[in-house]
């Protein structure tokens, strides 16, 4: 089968190669991949930057990236119940990755059934990005509170904006100028081009700041919080993650639970029409290396989805 394999580190680390179709072991399900969403973690693995991306790739022994996988069950391993060949499914395969390929294998309990009317591209945009949006804002905001989302125009940003708006918040969204339309469509009340305005210098204070791509120390951004406000960081330069934190109740990492429960909740939200991901670009597997490089350079507004 064709797969996007990582060779070395850098912007050109992704290579399309022929590799063996993965076998199915006890307790696993193999899926014919119809779509796989791309995440910042995929780019971090390939480039080795920030450093934790290189470390995680080595520890987890990731060869084929991609973990937001949607497709059709091709085979089931021993003792697996609840899934049959032909079932339409989606999963966050963060433990094993392997989604940028023709077939992907993961533990059976990772997979979630898809509604018949949900297309694979939409489903592949949900697992990791949806988990971030849910964990950041569901049940944690009151109507009228002020929220700022840095990196609001990528894959997770539009979902996070919609979650905050559902709670009745007033939302400031920050990203480059090319992503302003996506953030506006998601419902953001105020748009900031980070190349022109440093949000850390704004006079406005916020009840919640979600930083999807940290570019400054926590303590600097914390100056924009209300007395009871919280700052939560998802990713960014290592030095900003480990330095400058205030007491945990004020600032810290957004610890996002990985697994089928979060995926199932986001699938239900989308199925009801409450939220919708923004697909910025779809690219066939053969063009995936170039598309992933564009994503890494911040040139894709919304979610990048790789298809066979």
Secondary structure, 3 states (H helix, E strand, C coil): CEEEEECCCCCCCEEEEECCCCCCCCCEEEEEEEEEECCHHHHHHHHCCCHHHHHHHHHHCCCECCCEEEEEEEEECCCCCCCCCCCEEEEECCCCCCCCECEEEEEHHHEEECCCCCCHHHHHCCHHHHHHHHHHHCCCCCCCCEEEEECCCCCCHHHHHHHHHHCCCEEEEEECHHHHHHHHHHCCCEEEECCCCCHHHCCCCEEEEEECCECCCHHHHHCCEEEEEEEEECCECHHHHHCCCCCCCCEEECCCCCCHHHHHHHHHHHHCCCCCCCEEEEEEHHHHHHHHHHHHCCCCCCEEEEEC
